[in-house]
Amino acid sequence: DPKPSILNIAQHLGRNAAEPPAPKKPVPPAPEKPVPPPPGTPEECYQMGFNYYYGKGMAQDYSQAVLWFQKAADSGHPDAQNLLGYCYARGHGVRSDAVQATVWYRKAAENGCAMAQFNLANRYLKGDGVTKDYSQALSWYQIAAENGLPEAQNQLGTCYRDGIGVTQNYVQATIWYRKAADNGNAMAQNSLGYCYENGFGPEKDPVQAAYWYRKAADNGHTKAQFNLANKYLKGQGVPKDPSQAVLWFHRAAEGGYVIAQYQLGNCYRRGFGTTQDYAQAAYWYKKAAESGNADAQNCYGDCCANGWGVAKNYAEAFSWYRKAGNSGHATAQMNVAIHYQNGWGVDKDLSLAAKWYRKSAEAGNVSAKSRLEECLRLMRASAQ
C-alpha cells in the first residue's frame, strides 16, 4: 500500500480533533437601574413613613415608618408629628409611651393638625399621658371642631350634652351634632336622632329622630340600627313595621350590638316580624348571654330548661340562671330557686331554694314571694 502522505494524516487527524471554540462576543454590561434619591423634604419623609405604616407599595414595617415619621416630625411636619404620636400611643414600631404620644400630639396640634388637636383633647379627657383636665379637653375639641373635623364636632356636642368641662347646654350640643352629622359622622347622626327623640335642644320630633337614626344606620352605626328597629317596632316617626324592625335588629346584632342580639332572640322566640324559630332564638340569646347580658342569660336558660331550639339540659339551664341571678336579675333568681327546690340540674336543697326566692322577692318579684312562703312551709314539714 502506498504510504499515507503527511497531508492525508493531517486531514485524518483534523476530522477527529475538536473544533476550537468560537470566540465569545463581548456581553454588554446590564444597564444600571436608576436608584431613586433618598427622601429629603419633610413631605417626602412623611410619605415614606406613611407608605411603610400602611404597606403602600412596600411591605408594612412599623419600625421603618417610625424612622421616617421622626425625620419629618423633627422638621416640623404636622401630620408626621401626629402619626408619630399615634405610634407611641399604640406601641407601633416603638415602645408604647403615653407621655411621648402626648408630646407629639401637642406639637402637631400647635402646628394646626386638626386630628392631633382631637387626639390631644382625648388625652386630656382620659388623663392619658397628661393630667386629666376637662376644660383643656373642651378647648382642644373646640379648636379641632372649628377646623372642620367631624369627630371633634361630635365630641364637642357630647361635652355640651353631658356637661363635660362646660355647663350643660342641649342647644349647643345640637348645633355641634348637626355640624358633624351634616359632615357624615354616624355617631353624631345617631346622637342628633337621640336629641330629637327626647327633646334635648329641639322639641321632640319622632320623624326627625327616625330620619337621623336612619342616616346613621345606613352608615353602619349599630346603636342607630337598634334605635331605628325600635322605631319600626313601635311605629314612632315611621309606620309600624315588625318585619323592618327585625331587619334592623338583625343588622345591629350581626354588628355585635348585644341588646339587639337579645331583642332578635325575642322576635324569633315569639314569631314577631318573622317566622317563629326557637333554634334562631336560642342562637341569638346565647350570643348576648356570652357577652354578659342578664336578660339573655335568663332567656337562654329558658331555652335549655324547655328544650327550645337546643337539647333539654337542666344543668345548663341552672348555670345560665345562676349567672343572671348573680347579676341581680330577679326572674333568674327565682328560676335558680325553682331548680334547687326540685333538684333540676343541681342537688335538691330547700334552704338554698329559700335563699334565692328571698333574693328575688327582695328585688320586687311578687311570684317569688309566694313561692318563698311555700318553700318555707315545705322546710317546716320536712323538719317534723
Secondary structure, 3 states (H helix, E strand, C coil): CCCCCHHHHHHHHHHHCCCCCCCCCCCCCCCCCCCCCCCCCHHHHHHHHHHHHHCCCCCCCHHHHHHHHHHHHHCCCHHHHHHHHHHHHHCCCCCCCHHHHHHHHHHHHHCCCHHHHHHHHHHHHHCCCCCCCHHHHHHHHHHHHHCCCHHHHHHHHHHHHHCCCCCCCHHHHHHHHHHHHHCCCHHHHHHHHHHHHHCCCCCCCHHHHHHHHHHHHHCCCHHHHHHHHHHHHHCCCCCCCHHHHHHHHHHHHHCCCHHHHHHHHHHHHHCCCCCCCHHHHHHHHHHHHHCCCHHHHHHHHHHHHHCCCCCCCHHHHHHHHHHHHHCCCHHHHHHHHHHHHHCCCCCCCHHHHHHHHHHHHHCCCHHHHHHHHHHHHHHHHHHC
